């Protein structure tokens, strides 16, 4: 009571403006609603991603007169860094996301249907991977997301519960890159471990370390394996690294389609001729759409709210969220049905996205399974599919331009797979579209192998996304 009387006396002596400000502050402090300052990433992760207020970073850049997004040419990484192998367990990090216990926090994570929004979880996973990377490399280097190799639904997200997000560096051979394995699981009770059936999402991403001054790759410490489980994880990471290199060598940018793919392209071209031949009775079915009619695009200016720890670039998790939600909308528009997310297939980050730039995203349906025209090796897989269930692969291409719309740079390619309870198909028409189709077909066949190995859920309909 004495404290309250003292406060009242101070208010009486204060000027009217000061009294109003003081009352406003007291109202804020007395509010029973906790403050929820979030940009879609859990605060425990955001605090480590953004460590300096934007206005301070902005003023410092103005004072120094240097564009922090550009290389200075002067190396800043200490030459005497300790590059001796580090324990895999030293980089382990986990965060509990109390969605069931905190309904206000869940506002950011739950969609209109009352289930978890995957796009926001993807943001958190990228933020978590940054924390893990810096636990391994230290703060003397700049670490950026180079690729998400795959995000897989192991067990569907069907309930609102507390989640545990965790991960660690599982492969680093002494070069500039590292593979980080992450998972999202139903949070276990105190003292218990996560059960296999409670692991909802697993994924691997590749991070690359750069010199802050030159923006060129620098070496980082290798990972040390001390247990059989760590050796297994390291071997998987090594195999994934080899697979990425093989994919790069077989890229359609470097090699021509193989014989089966060339025959498939020719067969699709012949099918189109029949559709338009007045002397042929075959016409394009109503459930078949040309690829150029499936595109969906957006343009957004990049605001400081979604910057990374280096202040002037947008962090990768925001791009994952934006591309995923656009891909979802593209699949829904194409199928006129609510899509179910299956996986993020290997996707790459090519160039950084500066704060203040304009980000363009274009989503395209590039492959459907079963296909309209099957290849020689598609027959067996196609026979197993139900006519009412289709897997749709969406490719999202991103590019960035300055506000003046001068220079343009590609910033990444993101590949998402959904299922819908509709029989719809896509058909390419131009050579560029044929290449996109063949590339997507390769990814689809790789995903089917993973499903057959029991490492992923094929897209069960007991979950809803976004």
N, C-alpha and C positions, 0 to 999 in steps of 0.2 A: 504493500500500500504506500509506503514511504517513497519507493522508487517511482510509483505512478504520480504522486503529488509533485515530486521534483520535476518530472517530465512536463506536467501541466504548467508549473511556474515558468519553466524555460520557454514554453510555447507562448505564454502571455507576454513575456518580455521581447519575444522575437518579432521580426517584421512579418507582415501578412504573407508574403511570398515564401519566407522561410517556414512559417507555420504550416502552410499548405504542403510544402515538400516533405516536412517532417511527418504530417499526418499520412501522406501517401506511403512513405517508407514504413510507418507502423502498420498500415493495412497490409502491405506486402509481407511483412514479417509475421503477422497474425494469421495469414491465410493458411487454411488447413490443407490446401492443395500443393503438393510438392512441385517445384519447378522442374520442367522437362525440356531442357535445352539440348536438342539433338538434331542431327542432320540425317537421321536414318541409320546411324551407326551407334552402337551401345557406348555410353560415356566412358567406360573403362578402356575402350579401344580408341575412341576419339581423342582423349586426353594425351595419349602417346603419339597419335598421328599429327595433331596440330598443337604445337608447343609455344607458338608466338601469335598474339593477336594480329589480324591482317593489317590493321592500320599501322602497327609498329613496323612490320616487315615492309610495308609500302613506303613509309617515310624513310626508313634506312636505305632502301634502294634509291630513292630520290637524292638523298644526301651523298651516297657513294657514286651516283651517276653511272652505274653499271647495270645492264640487264642481266639479272641472275639466271635467266633461262638460257643464256648463251655461254659458250666456253670462253674462259679467260686466256687459255693457252699455257697457263702456269700450273704445273702439278701441285696438288695440295695433299696428296696421300703420303704420309710419312714412309720413308724408305726402310726404317728399322722396325716396321710392324712385326708382331709375332705371328708367323704363319704356320706354326706347328699344329698338327692335327688336333681337333677339339672333339670332346665327347658329344655323341648324338643327343644324349639326354640333357646336356647343358642348354640346348636351344628350346627345350620343351616349354610350352606356355599354354595355359588354359584359362578360360573365362566362363563364369556361370551367367547365363542370361535368364533372369527371374521372371519369365513371362507369366507363369501361373500365379506367382505371388504378388506381382505388381501390375494391376490392370491399367495404370496410366502408361507404363512403359510399353505394354502390349499394344497400345493404340498405334504405335509406329510399325509394329510387326504383323498385325492382323489385317486381313483383307475384308471386303464387304460380306464374304460368306462365312467369316468367323474362323478361318484357318490361316496358318502361317504364310506370310508373303516370302516367296523364295528370293525375289530380287533384293530385298533388304538383307537377308541372310548372306547373300553373295557379297554385299558390301562389307559386312562384318568379316567374312572369311579373308577378303583381300587385306583389310586393315590388320587382322591377326597375322597374316603371312609377313607383313612388314615388320611387326614386333619381333617375330621369330627370326627373321633374317638379320636384324640388327643385333640380336642376342648372340648370333654366330659371328658376325663380321665386326662389330663395334661401330662407333659413330664416325670413324675417319673416312668412310667411303659413302657414296650415294648408291642406294639400292633401289632398283625399279622392277616392276613386274614385266616380264618378257612374254609370258604365255600362261594360260590355264590349259593344261593338257587334257583334263576331263573332269567334269563334275557329275557324279552318279548318285541317283537315288537308290540306296540299298533297301530301305524299308520306308514305306510311304508316311508322310506327315499327316496324321489323322486326328491328332488331339493337341489341345493347347496345354503345354507343359513347360517346366523350366528346362532350358537347354544348356549343354556343356559344349563349348567350342574349343577345340584343342588341336595341337599340331607341333611338329618339330622338323628340323632339317634332316632329311633322310638320305640325301646324296649330294656330295660335293667332293670333287676329285683334285682340288688344288688349282682349278682354273678360275674364271670370273663368275661362273654360274653355279646355282645350287637348286636342288629340287626340294620343295617343302610339301609334306603330306599333312592334310587337314581332315578333320571329321567333325560332324555335328551329331550329337547324341542326346537322348533323353537323360537329363542330369540324374546321376545315381544318388542314393541316400548317403549321408555322411558315413565314411568308412567302407563303402562298397565300391566296386569297380563297374565300369560301363559294361552292360551285357551286349552280346553280339546282335541280338534282335532289337536292341534299342539304338543301334547306330543308324541314323537316318540318311546322312549324306557323307560321302568320302570324295576327296578330290586331291589332285596334285597340281602345283603351279611351279613355274620356273622363274627365279629371280636372278637378276644380273647386277653385279656391283661395278660402279663407275668411279673414276676419279672426279671429285667435285669441281676441280678446275678445268681439266681437259675434256670431261664428259666421255672419256675413253675407258674401256673395260680394264679392270685391275684384278690381280689374283687375290683369292681369299683362302683361308685355311681349309684343308680337307676335313672330312668327317671321320672320326675314329669309331670303330665298332667294337664293343666289349662283350656283347651277349649274342646268343644265337638269333634272337628276335631282331636285334639291330643288324646282324649280318644279312638276314633275310630281307629286311627293308632296304638295305644298301644295294643288294643284288637286284631288287625290283627297280630301284632308281637307275641303276646302271643299264638295265635292259630298256627302260623307258628312254634313256638318253640315246641309246643305239637306234631305237625305233624312230625317234625324232629325226636323227640324221638320215636314216633310210628314206623316210617320207620326203625330206628335203631334196634328196637326190632324185626321187621319182616324181617330183612335182611336175605338173603339166606346164609350168613356166620353163622347165628345162628339157622335158622329154615329150614325145608325142603319145597319144593314147595307144594302149596295146591292141592286139588284133581283135579281141572280143569287144572292147570298147569302141573301136572303129566300126565294127559290124553293127553295133547297137546304134551308133550315131546315124549310120546309113539307113537302118530300118526305121528310125523315128522320122527321118527326112522323107522316106517313101510313104510313111503313114500320113504325113501332112499333105503330100501331093494328092493322095486319094480323097482326103477330106474336101479338097477344092476342085477335084476333077468332075465336071458335069456329066461325064460318061460313066462315072463310078457311083454306085449307090451308097458307098460308105460315107458317113458324115460324122463330124466331131460330136461325141456324146456330150450330154449336158453336164456331166460330172467331170469333164476334162477341161482344164483351163491353160491357156498359154502363159508361159512364165512372165512375160512382160506385163501381164494384167494383174499380177499378184503383188506388185511392189507397194510398199508403204514407207513414207519418209517423214523425218522431223528435222527441225533446226532449232538449236537452243544456244543462248549466250552463256558462257561458263563463268559462274560467280565464285568469289573467294570461299564461300561456305564449304565447297567440296575440294579444297586444295589438299595437297599432301604435306608432309613434314618439311619439305623444302620450299614451302610458301607460295610458289608461283606456278605450280603445275597441278592439274586435276588428278586426284588419286584414282588408281585403276578400278577400285570397287564401285565408284560412281558410274564408270563406263559399263561395268558388268550389269549393274541394275538397269540402266537406261536401255542397253541393247536387249536385255532379257525381256523387259516389259514391252518393247516394240515388237520383238519376235513373237511374243504371246499374242499381241493384238493382230499381227499379220496372219498368224495361224488361224485365229478366230474368224477374221474377215474372210479368209480363203475358204474355210470349211463351213462357215455359218454354224459353228458348234464350239462348245467350251473345250479348249485343249487341255491335255494333261501333260505336264513336263516330264520328260524322260531323262535327258542328259544334255550337258554342255559338252560338245565334242571339241577336239583340239582347236584352240583359238589363240590368236597372237595379238600383241600390242606392238605396233610398228614405230610410231613416233609419239612423243609426249603431247598433251593437250594443255596449252597455256591458259591461265586464268585471263578472262576477258576476250578470248577467241570465240568464234562461232562454230559449234559442233554440228555437223550434218550426219544423220544416220539414215541408211536405206536398208530396209528388210525385204528379202525376196524368198519366195518358196522355190527352192532349187531341186528338191527331190521328194518323191512320194513312194512309199512302199506298202502294198504292191504297186509296181510301176505300170504305166499305160502300155509300154512296149518292153517286154522282158528280154534280158540277155540269155546266153546259153546256160549260164550257171545260176540264173535267177529262178528257174522253174521249180526246183524242189522247195526252196524257201517260200515261193509264192503260193504253192499248194497248201502250205501250213497256215496261211493267213486267213482270217475271217473277212468276208466281203464287207462287213459293216465296220471294220476297224482299220484305220490307216495311220501309218507313221509319216509325219511330215517333218522335213528338215528345212529350217529357216537359216539363211545366211544374212548376217547384218554387216554391211560395210560402213566404216566410219571415216570421215575426213574432217579436217579442221582448216578454217580460213580466218584471217584477221578480220577485224570489223570493217575495214575498208574493202574487203573482199579482193585482196590482191593475191598473195601467195596461197597455194593450196597444198596440203600434205595429207596422205593417207595415214590414219592413226591406228587402224586395226581391223581384223576380220574375226567375227564371232559366229559360231555355228551351234544352233540349238535344235534339239529333236523333241517333238511332241507327238502324242497320239490323239486321235479324235474318233468318235463313234460314227463316222461317215465314210462313204466310199467316194473319195475325191482323188483326182490325179492332176499332175502338172506335166506340161510338155514344152520343151525348149524349141526355139525357132532359128535363132542366129548362132553363128559359130561361138561367140562369147558365151551364150547361154548353154550351148552343148558342153563347153569346157566346165562351166559351173556345175552342170548336171553330173558329169562324170566324176568330178572331184567330190561332190556330195555323195555319190553312189559308193565311192571307195570308203568314205567315213561310215556310211550306213552299214556296210558289210563288216567293217571292223567292230562296230558296236554290237552287231549280232553275235560275233565271236565271244565278246565279253559276256553277253547274256547267257549264251550256251555254256560258258565256263562257270556260271552261277555267281558272277561278281556284280551283277546289276539287275535291277527290276526292269522288266520290259515295258512298263507303262501301265500298271494296273489302274482301274478306274475308281478305286476307293479313296482317291485323294483329289483335291481341287486346288489349282494354283491361281494366284493373283485374282 
